[in-house]
Each structure stands twice: as C-alpha cells, then as structure tokens.
Amino acid sequence: MKNLLILLDIAFIVFVGANLYEAKKQTNILFIGNSYTYLNEMPDIFEHIAISMGRQVYVSSATKGEATFRIQSKRTEVYNAIRSKEWDYVIVQGSSRDMLSTEEELNDDTFPALKKIFKAIRKNRRKTKILFYMTWGYKNGYKPDGEARFIRKNVNQS
C-alpha cells in the first residue's frame, strides 16, 4: 500500500512538474487539503523536487485534518490563502470519501462547496489551473461512515 502511495505521489509530481518544465518565471502553487496532504508532506516534497529540477517555485498550503470539501469551503484560512498570491496552480484534495457520497450528498454538499472554492480561485486569477489530488482506495474497501462508527463503537466495547 505504501509503495502504491509513493508511486501515485511520484506520478502526480511528474504530471505537474512536466507542466512547469518550460517555465522561466516563478510558478506559484497552492495546496488545499487535509491530513492526506500535510501528513505526507506533499507540498514540501513537491517543492524540493521542483527546485532540484531547476524550477523556481513558491509552494504554500491551507490544510486541516479530516476536512471535506464542504468544511474547506467554510474556512477563512482557505480564502485568505487563495487571495494571498496569484496562483498558477491550486491543487485541491478533499476527504477520501467526498466523491463516494450519495447523489443527494454530492448535489447538496460536495458540488456546491467545490463551486464556492473554484469561484474564489477564478476571482483571484482567472488563468489559475485547478487540479485534484486524489487519495488512494481503502485496503479492505470503502465502509460508509455509519458502518465505520458502528465498527469502532463495538470494537471499543469489546
């Protein structure tokens, strides 16, 4: 699993790095995410790789553990970070379960939250490229929140 994560991280870095290859000026990159972004030190790893390739980059992040797109869309820190610089790229990463929600939850929570974040990014700089940083799948498959809480509760009582 760890090897797969490393492989996906490298693929992500190569994808964005390839777009920076011809860049002569500093490229500004903002990561918006949760613990999957900051515990893996993705912004720092990306910055070090880009610099080692001779690229001029400025990398920043606005992260909060366990944050969904809906939670991120309500955080002042996210909008302050968006407005703080003219970003060339903004990389957004939500909860590992954001896109596994029901159609109703997607339409009521996730998509409006993304629209609000994207609108702020476009208002700040229309030419900013927005990329998704996806998390990996679960080793034993996805368990809906209710089922996961039920399992934790019963395990803790055992």
N, C-alpha and C positions, 0 to 999 in steps of 0.2 A: 504494500500500500504506500509506504514511504517513497519507494522508488518511482511509483506512478506519479505521486505528487511532485517529486523533483522533476520528472520528465515533463509534466504539464507546465510547471513553472518555467522551465527552460524554453518550451515551445512558445509560451506567452512572451517571454523576454525577447526571443528571436523575432517574433512577429512585430512587436513594437520597435525593436531595435532596427529591423530592416527598414522600417519607415523613417527612421532617423538617419540612415546611412548617408544620405546626400545633404543633411542639414549642416549649414555652415555657422548658423547662429545658435544661441542657447535655446533648447527646447524645454518648455515648462510642462510638467506632468503632475497631476493631482490624483491621488488615490482616495476614493471614498469607500470605506468598507468596515468590516468588523474584525473579530479576532482571527479569522482566517487570513486576513491581510496583515495585521500587525504582529501576531504571534509568530508568523513565518517570516517576519521582517522583509516582506516583499518589496516595499518602496526602497529600502536601503540596498537590498540585493540588486534590484533593477538599476539603481543609481551607480553602484560600484561597477557593474558590468558595462553600462553605457560609457562611463568615464574610462574604463580600461580599454574600450574600443575607440577612444579618442573623441568621444562626443561631449559636447557641452550641454549638460542638463541641469535643471533645477527640479527637484522632486520634493513634494510635500504630501501630507495625508491628513484626512479627517476621519478618524476611526472611533468606534465604540463597540465593545464586546456585545455579542448576541443581537446586534442591530439588524432589523429587517429594513427593506426599502421604505416602509411606512415610518418606522422610527427615525431613519436617517432624514426623511423629508420634513420632520418636525424639529430638527436640531439646528439651533442658531449657528453652532460651530461649522456645520456643513456650508451654510450660505456665506458665512464670513470667509471661509477658505475659498469658495468659488469666486467671491468678489476681490480677493486679495491679489490676484495676478491675472494676466491674460494667458490663460492656459491653452497650450497646443493640444493636449490630450487630457481627458478626465476619464479615469478608469473606475467604474462603479462595481461594487460587489455587495450583494445582499445576503440574507440568511440562506443557508443551504437548502431551506425548504420554501423559499419565496415562490419559486416557479412550480412547486409541487402542490400548491393550494388548489382549492376547488375553483371552478369558473367564477362563482359568485365572489369569493375572496379576492381573486385576481382582479375582477372588474371593480370591486368596491374599495380595495386597499392598495394592492401592489401597483396596478397600472396608473391610478391617479397619483400615487407617490412618485413613481418614476417620471411622470409627465411634469410634476412640480419641480423636481430636481433638474430635469433636462431643460425646462423653460428658464430656470435661473442660470444654467450654464450658457445657453444660447443668448440670453440677455447680456451676460457679461462679455462674451465674444462669440459671435455667430459662427466663425470658422473652426471652433474647437471640435476635435474629433472625440466622440464618446465611445468607449469600449467597455464591454462587460468582462469582468474577471469572474469566471465561474468556479464554484467549489467542486470537489470531487464527489462521487457517489459513495453511499454507505456500504461498508463491507458486507453487512447482512441485510441489505435492502432498506428501504425507507419505511419508517414506522410513524404514522400520524401522531401529532402532539399528544392527543388524548391517550393513545395506547402507550406512548413513551412515559407519560406521567403515571399511568396505571402500573407499568412495569417497575418504575423507580419506587413507587409507594409500596408495592408488595415486596420488593427486594429489601427495602429498608426495614420492613416489619418482620422479615424472616429471621 
